[in-house]
Amino acid sequence: MSNKLPLQVAEDSEIGISFTLTLIDETLIDRTEPGEIFRFQMGDGSLLSNLEELLIGLEVGTTGKFFVSPDDGFGFPDPMNVHTLSRAEFPIEMELKVGDVVGFDTPTGDEVPGMVMEINEDDITVDFNHPLAGETIVFEAKIEAIYS
């Protein structure tokens, strides 16, 4: 009989999980396909750090279901992240409609998504808040493997 403890997820583990991410009303946000394993190194930015923390201590084969509030998930919408931009800032051939998500370049060269909220003749209102801001999410993950 072995006294070896089962492998547990640690802060520096490389792990494989299957998961679903939904809203409280069960609207699917993301998931792994059946038989698919999402492999990543804890702390590499593949998951929100708050979601990673929920996995620490779980053993291979364990499934955890977590309710993640906006405080611990994607935050709350910030009215300061809603901007009205001149229509002239968009390419003339770009057809836009309310609800479209458009990529915008930042001065540092990164791209950030913004959702078109309102379109007027001269300007367009864009929301740069994360689409899940203000939402409580349900994160269900099964630890499929611990590689290190």
PLY file of the C-alpha trace (Angstrom):
ply
format ascii 1.0
element vertex 148
property float x
property float y
property float z
element edge 147
property int vertex1
property int vertex2
end_header
0.00 0.00 0.00
1.39 3.36 -1.05
1.38 6.36 1.27
1.76 8.63 -1.74
-0.75 11.49 -1.61
-2.92 12.06 -4.67
-1.67 14.77 -6.95
-3.26 18.11 -6.18
-3.30 21.28 -8.22
-0.67 23.70 -6.92
0.06 27.33 -7.81
2.77 26.25 -10.25
1.10 23.14 -11.72
0.61 22.44 -15.38
-2.87 20.96 -15.58
-5.50 19.70 -17.98
-9.15 20.45 -17.33
-12.51 20.08 -18.97
-14.81 22.96 -18.12
-17.99 24.90 -18.71
-18.48 28.60 -18.08
-22.08 29.78 -17.91
-24.19 32.61 -16.60
-26.52 31.95 -13.65
-29.40 31.40 -16.13
-27.26 28.64 -17.75
-26.42 30.68 -20.87
-23.25 29.06 -22.18
-20.22 31.34 -22.37
-17.48 28.83 -23.12
-16.66 25.16 -22.66
-14.37 22.40 -23.74
-15.81 20.01 -26.28
-16.54 16.44 -25.13
-13.22 14.59 -24.92
-11.23 17.85 -25.21
-8.77 18.81 -22.49
-7.69 22.41 -21.95
-4.03 22.20 -20.92
-2.28 25.19 -19.37
0.29 26.30 -16.84
-1.17 27.88 -13.72
-0.34 31.58 -13.76
0.23 31.85 -17.51
-2.84 34.04 -18.04
-4.92 31.39 -19.80
-7.56 31.74 -17.07
-8.46 34.61 -14.78
-6.22 34.30 -11.74
-9.34 34.20 -9.53
-10.58 31.15 -11.45
-7.18 29.47 -11.16
-7.20 29.98 -7.40
-10.42 27.97 -7.18
-8.63 24.95 -8.66
-5.74 24.90 -6.17
-5.92 21.83 -3.95
-8.23 19.84 -6.22
-7.17 16.29 -7.08
-7.17 14.54 -10.45
-10.72 13.40 -11.22
-12.30 16.02 -8.98
-14.99 18.31 -10.34
-15.58 21.70 -8.77
-18.55 23.99 -9.39
-17.99 27.60 -8.42
-20.22 30.66 -8.46
-18.02 33.66 -9.25
-19.34 37.11 -8.41
-18.45 40.17 -10.50
-16.00 41.15 -7.72
-14.02 37.97 -8.35
-14.77 37.60 -12.07
-14.99 40.29 -14.71
-15.77 43.24 -12.47
-18.62 45.71 -12.77
-19.41 47.93 -15.76
-17.69 51.29 -15.48
-19.52 54.21 -17.11
-16.07 55.73 -17.80
-15.44 52.85 -20.25
-18.29 53.99 -22.53
-17.05 56.45 -25.14
-18.63 58.40 -27.97
-16.38 58.44 -31.02
-16.66 60.42 -34.20
-18.00 58.42 -37.15
-14.99 59.77 -39.06
-12.72 57.59 -36.88
-14.16 54.48 -38.53
-13.39 53.37 -42.09
-16.10 54.62 -44.45
-16.67 51.11 -45.82
-17.14 49.63 -42.31
-20.78 48.66 -41.89
-21.69 48.85 -38.23
-24.76 47.85 -36.29
-25.64 47.99 -32.61
-24.17 44.95 -30.83
-21.15 44.60 -33.13
-17.84 44.05 -31.36
-14.99 45.97 -32.97
-11.26 45.76 -32.22
-9.56 49.06 -31.40
-5.80 49.64 -31.28
-4.41 51.23 -28.12
-1.42 53.59 -28.11
0.68 50.65 -26.80
-0.22 48.53 -29.82
-2.63 46.23 -27.98
-6.10 45.59 -29.33
-9.15 46.01 -27.11
-12.70 45.03 -28.03
-15.54 47.52 -27.85
-19.25 46.87 -28.37
-21.24 49.32 -30.48
-24.05 50.63 -28.27
-25.53 53.43 -30.37
-25.06 54.80 -33.88
-25.89 58.35 -34.87
-25.14 60.24 -38.06
-22.02 61.91 -36.64
-20.91 59.64 -33.82
-20.88 56.10 -32.44
-21.12 55.12 -28.78
-18.84 52.22 -27.86
-18.75 50.25 -24.60
-15.24 49.06 -23.70
-16.33 47.18 -20.57
-15.79 43.43 -20.62
-18.97 41.78 -21.99
-19.26 39.77 -18.76
-18.82 42.79 -16.46
-21.54 42.76 -13.82
-22.37 39.08 -14.36
-22.12 36.27 -11.83
-20.63 33.33 -13.68
-20.69 29.61 -12.96
-17.34 27.89 -13.49
-17.44 24.10 -13.46
-14.12 22.34 -14.00
-12.92 18.76 -13.80
-9.24 18.17 -13.17
-8.36 15.72 -15.95
-4.58 15.66 -15.43
-1.78 17.24 -13.49
1.40 17.21 -15.56
3.78 18.82 -13.09
0 1
1 2
2 3
3 4
4 5
5 6
6 7
7 8
8 9
9 10
10 11
11 12
12 13
13 14
14 15
15 16
16 17
17 18
18 19
19 20
20 21
21 22
22 23
23 24
24 25
25 26
26 27
27 28
28 29
29 30
30 31
31 32
32 33
33 34
34 35
35 36
36 37
37 38
38 39
39 40
40 41
41 42
42 43
43 44
44 45
45 46
46 47
47 48
48 49
49 50
50 51
51 52
52 53
53 54
54 55
55 56
56 57
57 58
58 59
59 60
60 61
61 62
62 63
63 64
64 65
65 66
66 67
67 68
68 69
69 70
70 71
71 72
72 73
73 74
74 75
75 76
76 77
77 78
78 79
79 80
80 81
81 82
82 83
83 84
84 85
85 86
86 87
87 88
88 89
89 90
90 91
91 92
92 93
93 94
94 95
95 96
96 97
97 98
98 99
99 100
100 101
101 102
102 103
103 104
104 105
105 106
106 107
107 108
108 109
109 110
110 111
111 112
112 113
113 114
114 115
115 116
116 117
117 118
118 119
119 120
120 121
121 122
122 123
123 124
124 125
125 126
126 127
127 128
128 129
129 130
130 131
131 132
132 133
133 134
134 135
135 136
136 137
137 138
138 139
139 140
140 141
141 142
142 143
143 144
144 145
145 146
146 147
